[in-house]
Amino acid sequence: ITATAYAPGAHDNDQWGDKTYLGTQIRPGVVAVDPDVIPLGSRLYIQYPNGHGEYAVAEDTGGAIKGNRIDIAKTSVDKAQDFGMKDVKVFVVEKGDK
């Protein structure tokens, strides 16, 4: 899956600011997904090309997040831009129901 990153606020999240699709705060550990591919509320493990990984929850969606793509929340625009774009492996640890 292709991963990009985003930050809370109008710069990356338009009129929704610091809120996710589910109404929670955008924060590290949140990802935006295509709910047709990964159900909202799912707990995920994201494995990066260097072998490291992190757990996250699918709480957000995005206009550009379609198909095999996720957007990983970061604390700032600079950190999101530094992340860039990466090919990652995503494992669904627990399937969401939303």
Contacts in CASP RR format, 6 or more apart in sequence:
PFRMAT RR
TARGET T0000
AUTHOR 0000-0000-0000
METHOD contacts of the structure
MODEL  1
ITATAYAPGAHDNDQWGDKTYLGTQIRPGVVAVDPDVIPLGSRLYIQYPN
GHGEYAVAEDTGGAIKGNRIDIAKTSVDKAQDFGMKDVKVFVVEKGDK
1 68 0 8 1.000
1 69 0 8 1.000
1 70 0 8 1.000
1 87 0 8 1.000
1 88 0 8 1.000
1 89 0 8 1.000
1 90 0 8 1.000
2 68 0 8 1.000
2 69 0 8 1.000
2 70 0 8 1.000
2 85 0 8 1.000
2 86 0 8 1.000
2 87 0 8 1.000
2 88 0 8 1.000
3 46 0 8 1.000
3 69 0 8 1.000
3 70 0 8 1.000
3 71 0 8 1.000
3 72 0 8 1.000
3 83 0 8 1.000
3 85 0 8 1.000
3 86 0 8 1.000
3 87 0 8 1.000
3 88 0 8 1.000
4 69 0 8 1.000
4 70 0 8 1.000
4 71 0 8 1.000
4 72 0 8 1.000
4 80 0 8 1.000
4 83 0 8 1.000
4 84 0 8 1.000
4 85 0 8 1.000
5 71 0 8 1.000
5 72 0 8 1.000
5 73 0 8 1.000
5 74 0 8 1.000
5 79 0 8 1.000
5 80 0 8 1.000
5 81 0 8 1.000
5 83 0 8 1.000
5 84 0 8 1.000
6 12 0 8 1.000
6 13 0 8 1.000
6 26 0 8 1.000
6 32 0 8 1.000
6 71 0 8 1.000
6 72 0 8 1.000
6 73 0 8 1.000
6 74 0 8 1.000
6 80 0 8 1.000
7 13 0 8 1.000
7 26 0 8 1.000
7 73 0 8 1.000
7 74 0 8 1.000
7 75 0 8 1.000
7 76 0 8 1.000
7 77 0 8 1.000
7 79 0 8 1.000
7 80 0 8 1.000
8 17 0 8 1.000
8 18 0 8 1.000
8 25 0 8 1.000
8 26 0 8 1.000
8 27 0 8 1.000
8 73 0 8 1.000
9 17 0 8 1.000
9 18 0 8 1.000
9 26 0 8 1.000
10 17 0 8 1.000
11 77 0 8 1.000
12 77 0 8 1.000
12 80 0 8 1.000
13 19 0 8 1.000
13 26 0 8 1.000
17 26 0 8 1.000
18 25 0 8 1.000
18 26 0 8 1.000
19 25 0 8 1.000
19 26 0 8 1.000
20 26 0 8 1.000
20 30 0 8 1.000
20 32 0 8 1.000
20 59 0 8 1.000
20 60 0 8 1.000
21 32 0 8 1.000
21 40 0 8 1.000
21 59 0 8 1.000
21 60 0 8 1.000
21 61 0 8 1.000
21 62 0 8 1.000
22 40 0 8 1.000
22 41 0 8 1.000
22 59 0 8 1.000
22 60 0 8 1.000
22 98 0 8 1.000
23 59 0 8 1.000
24 30 0 8 1.000
24 59 0 8 1.000
26 60 0 8 1.000
26 73 0 8 1.000
27 73 0 8 1.000
27 75 0 8 1.000
28 73 0 8 1.000
28 74 0 8 1.000
28 75 0 8 1.000
29 54 0 8 1.000
29 55 0 8 1.000
29 56 0 8 1.000
29 57 0 8 1.000
29 72 0 8 1.000
29 73 0 8 1.000
30 56 0 8 1.000
30 57 0 8 1.000
30 59 0 8 1.000
30 60 0 8 1.000
30 72 0 8 1.000
30 73 0 8 1.000
31 44 0 8 1.000
31 46 0 8 1.000
31 56 0 8 1.000
31 57 0 8 1.000
31 58 0 8 1.000
31 59 0 8 1.000
31 60 0 8 1.000
31 70 0 8 1.000
31 71 0 8 1.000
31 72 0 8 1.000
31 73 0 8 1.000
32 58 0 8 1.000
32 60 0 8 1.000
32 61 0 8 1.000
32 62 0 8 1.000
32 65 0 8 1.000
32 70 0 8 1.000
32 71 0 8 1.000
32 73 0 8 1.000
33 40 0 8 1.000
33 42 0 8 1.000
33 58 0 8 1.000
33 60 0 8 1.000
33 61 0 8 1.000
33 65 0 8 1.000
33 70 0 8 1.000
34 61 0 8 1.000
34 65 0 8 1.000
34 66 0 8 1.000
34 67 0 8 1.000
34 69 0 8 1.000
35 58 0 8 1.000
35 61 0 8 1.000
35 98 0 8 1.000
36 67 0 8 1.000
37 67 0 8 1.000
37 68 0 8 1.000
38 44 0 8 1.000
38 58 0 8 1.000
38 70 0 8 1.000
38 90 0 8 1.000
38 92 0 8 1.000
39 58 0 8 1.000
39 95 0 8 1.000
39 96 0 8 1.000
39 97 0 8 1.000
39 98 0 8 1.000
40 58 0 8 1.000
40 59 0 8 1.000
40 61 0 8 1.000
40 96 0 8 1.000
40 98 0 8 1.000
41 57 0 8 1.000
41 58 0 8 1.000
41 59 0 8 1.000
41 96 0 8 1.000
41 97 0 8 1.000
41 98 0 8 1.000
42 57 0 8 1.000
42 58 0 8 1.000
42 92 0 8 1.000
42 93 0 8 1.000
42 94 0 8 1.000
42 95 0 8 1.000
42 96 0 8 1.000
43 55 0 8 1.000
43 56 0 8 1.000
43 57 0 8 1.000
43 58 0 8 1.000
43 92 0 8 1.000
43 93 0 8 1.000
43 94 0 8 1.000
43 96 0 8 1.000
44 55 0 8 1.000
44 56 0 8 1.000
44 57 0 8 1.000
44 58 0 8 1.000
44 90 0 8 1.000
44 91 0 8 1.000
44 92 0 8 1.000
44 93 0 8 1.000
45 53 0 8 1.000
45 54 0 8 1.000
45 55 0 8 1.000
45 56 0 8 1.000
45 90 0 8 1.000
45 91 0 8 1.000
45 93 0 8 1.000
46 53 0 8 1.000
46 54 0 8 1.000
46 55 0 8 1.000
46 56 0 8 1.000
46 70 0 8 1.000
46 72 0 8 1.000
46 88 0 8 1.000
46 89 0 8 1.000
46 90 0 8 1.000
46 91 0 8 1.000
47 53 0 8 1.000
47 88 0 8 1.000
47 89 0 8 1.000
47 90 0 8 1.000
47 91 0 8 1.000
48 86 0 8 1.000
48 88 0 8 1.000
49 86 0 8 1.000
49 87 0 8 1.000
49 88 0 8 1.000
55 93 0 8 1.000
56 72 0 8 1.000
58 96 0 8 1.000
60 71 0 8 1.000
60 73 0 8 1.000
62 71 0 8 1.000
64 71 0 8 1.000
65 71 0 8 1.000
70 88 0 8 1.000
70 90 0 8 1.000
72 83 0 8 1.000
74 80 0 8 1.000
74 83 0 8 1.000
END
